[in-house]
């Protein structure tokens, strides 16, 4: 399957399973919400979670997007890069989290000050996953 076709289909969704590798090589999966920005999946993470620690150690990940009602699925294989953790309500990561929120929700947050402070308090950062291969099937 062409990567561009797969990205077009995945762009009409926003939920997936992110599969990272534990230190012993076993897979660890997490349900996530994503957006696609110029062929790259953008995901909000927290510093303390296993998936973040796994990506720091080994950036190879799989992102599995499915649509069970259509019997469709795609598994993207690639690498993820992590931003710095947001430490200020106006740093680059916090600004990226604002853009992420608006893209996911389709509109502005009702209280941006509260949101920005929560992102700092939660230790949020951005993962940018670049797929280099995909397998699966799309049934429309």
N, C-alpha and C positions, 0 to 999 in steps of 0.2 A: 504494500500500500504506500502511496505517496505521502510523505510527511505533511505536505501542504493540505491535502485532502483531509487527513486526520486532524490537523489543527483547526481547519474550518469546522468540522463536526464538533470537536471538543470545545470550540468557542461558543457553541450554543448551549453549553452546560456550565456548571460551576462547582460541582461536587466530585470528589475523587478520593481514592486511597493512595497515600504516599507510602511507598515501601523503601525503607532504609535498611542498612546493615548494622547489626549489633557487633560488638567487638569480637564475639566468638563466631561471626559469620552467618548467624541465623537472621532471617528476615524479621523486621518489625514494621507493622503497618499502622497508619493513622488516618482517620477520616479528616479531610481538609476541604477548604473552599479556595478556589483559585480564580484568577483572571488571566487572560493571555494578552501580553503586550509585545507586539512585533515578533511573534513566534516563540516567545519565552513565557513560561508559566510563572506567575507571581503569587506567592503564598505568604501569609502572615504566620509567624511562629513566635513562641516564647523561648527565652534563653534557657530556661530550666528543664524543658521537655526532652525526652529521650531522642525524638527525631532530630532535634537540633544538635544534640551531642553526637549522634551518629553521623550526621552530615559533616560536622566539623572534622571528625576522624576520617571519614571516607565519603567523598562527595558523589559517589555513584548511587543513583536512585532510580526507581521506577515509579511512574505515576499511572495509576490504573483508573480509567474513566469508563463507566458503564451506564447503559440504559436498558435495564432488564425487561421493560415492557416492549422494547423493540428487538430484544435478543442481540444487542449490539454492545461491543466493548472495544477499547483500545488500551494497550499497554505501551506507554512511552518510556524509552530507555535513554538515560543521559546523565548529566552532572548538574549539581546545584551549587550556587554560590550564595553565601550569607552576607547580608549587610552588617554594619555595626548595630549594636543594640541601641535603641533610642534612650537617651539620657536627659533630653531637654525637649520641652514642648515645641521648640522651633528648629530642631536639627533636621538634617536631610532625611533620616530614617522616619522621623515622625511625619514629615511632609509626605513621604512616600506612602505611609500608612493611611493618611487622609485620602490620597488619590485611590488607594486600594479600596477603602471603605466606600467611597462614592461609586466606584465601578461595580462593586458587589451589590450594593443596596439600590443603586440607580438614582441616588439623590444625596443631599447633604445630611449630616448628623444633626439631631435637634439641639445639641449642645457641644460645640467643637471644643471649648475649654475643658469640659469634662472628659471628652473622648481623648484629647491629647494627653491630659494628665494620666488617664487610665493606661494609655499605651506605655508611658514611662514606668508607672507603677507595676505593670504586668511584665516588664522586661521584654517588650516586643521587638522584633526585627523582621526583615524581609528575606525570604529565600527566592532566588531567581533560578528556575530550573530550565535548562536548555536541552531539549530532546535532540537526539541524533539518530534515533531509529524508532519505529513503531510496528507493532503487530496487532492483529485483531480483525474484527469484521464490523461493517456498518450495514445494517438492514433498515431500509427506509420504507 
